Amino acid sequence: MTAPRAERDTAAWGLRSVRRLPRVPYMEALGALFRADVALGIFGTTAKAGRVVPHKVYQSMALGVPTITRRSRAIAEFFREGEHLVLVPAGDATALAKAIEELDGDPARGARIGDSGRASVREQASPERIGALLVEAISRVRETTAPKVGR
């Protein structure tokens, strides 16, 4: 939906090194993400943007790709800034550009963040961990809402 606007903005800003790729099959997209030097998360200033940890952030971190996204309470609930990922203020293009340049200039730091992010996602968001949390939540709700039998 926003592709035409992105193309206009890229041209208007003279961003000759930015390329928009066409839509690709999911597995190809994951392969491209795996090969990326850095992944970008969410940067919006809306209330919703501050309440979510986008799937693409989990994906890139799970692949060990150093990830930059906006600072928010949602992100801070799961990840540590500078250890698992790089955070910038919401809507701050200058801070985002600086963060990208800093990661580009320090590949060892990017590798550490990528490795640490991957370990954190594995620990917190594996299917086994999510499944256990879901079973726990269902059990709690069931205990408080199920009719009491035999009383």
N, C-alpha and C positions, 0 to 999 in steps of 0.2 A: 504494500500500500504506500510506503514512503520511498520506494526506489526512485521515482522521478525527482522527488525533492532532493534526495541524497546526491543524485547525479548532477543536478543543477548547482547545489552547494559546492560539490567537489570542483566543478569547473569554475564557478565564481571565485572560489578561494585560491585557485591556481594550484591545487594539490595534485601535481603530476605523478607523484609516487604512490598515490592511492588508486587501487583498482577494485572495482566491484565485480565480483564473480557471479555468474548465473547460478540459479538454483541447481543443486546437485543432489543425488540420492544420499540418504542419511549416512550410510557407511562411508561414502566418499567424504562427506563433511567431517565426520569424526577423524578420518585419516588426515585431512588437511589441518584440523585443529591439533592433532597430535604432533604434526611437524612444525607448528607455529612457534615463533620465538616468544610470543606473549599473547595472552588472551584478554579481551576486554569484556567486562561485565555490564552492569547497569549504571547509568550516570544521571538519570532524570531527577527532577526536583519535586515530583509529585509525592503526595502522602503514600500512595501505593508503592512507589519505588523505594521508599524507606521501610516498608513493611515486609519486603520479600527478599529471599535469596534465590535468584533466578536459576533455573535448571542449567543454563549455559555456564554459570559459575561453578556448579558442582561438576559438570562434565569436564571443563578445562582443568580444574584442580585434580579430579580423579585421573586424568591423563598425565599429570605431572607438569603441566604447562604453567609457568608463572602467570598469575592472574591479577589484573588491576580492576577494581570496581569502586563504587561510591561507598563512603563511610556511612554506616547506619546502625541502629540498634539491632536490626535483624542479622546483619553480618556479624556484629560483635557478640551476638548470642552463641555463635558457633565457631568463629575463627579469630585468631589473634593477628592484629595488624603488624606487618613487617616480618612475621614468622610464617604464616600460612598464605598470605596474599598481600598485595599493596593496595592501600586505600587512599582515595582522594576525596575532597569535598564534592558534594553533589553539584552538578552543573558547572564545574570549574575546569574549562578547557585548558587553561594554562597549566594547572596542576596536573592534569592528565598528560599533557605533552611532556612536562618535566619528568613525571614518573616513567613514561616510556623511554625517554632518553637516558635516565639513570639506570634502568634495567639493561638497556642496550650497552651502556658503558661498563657494566659489571656483570658479565656472564656467570661468574661464580655465585654471586648473590641470587641471580635468577634461578640457577640450578638448586640452590638451597631452599628458596621459597617454593619452587615447584615440587621438590621432594617432600618438604614438610606439609605442603597443602595436600598432596596426594595421600600421605599417611593420615592426615586429619580426616579427610573425606572417607577413607577406608574405615577408620575407627567409628565415625559418627553416622555415616550414611550408606553403609553396605546394606544389601537386601536383608541380611541376617539381623543387623541392628535395627533397621526400620521395622522389620517383621516383629521383633521382640517388643519394641515400643508400641506397636499397634495392638498386639495381644494384651499388653499391660493396660493400655487405655481402655480397650473393650472390657476387660475384666473389672476395672474400676467402675465404669459406667454400669455394667451389668449388676454389680453388687449393690449399687445405690438405687437402681431403678427396677430390678426384677421383683415380681411379686413374691412375698414370703410364703412358702408352702409349709403346711403343717402347724400353723399357729392358731 
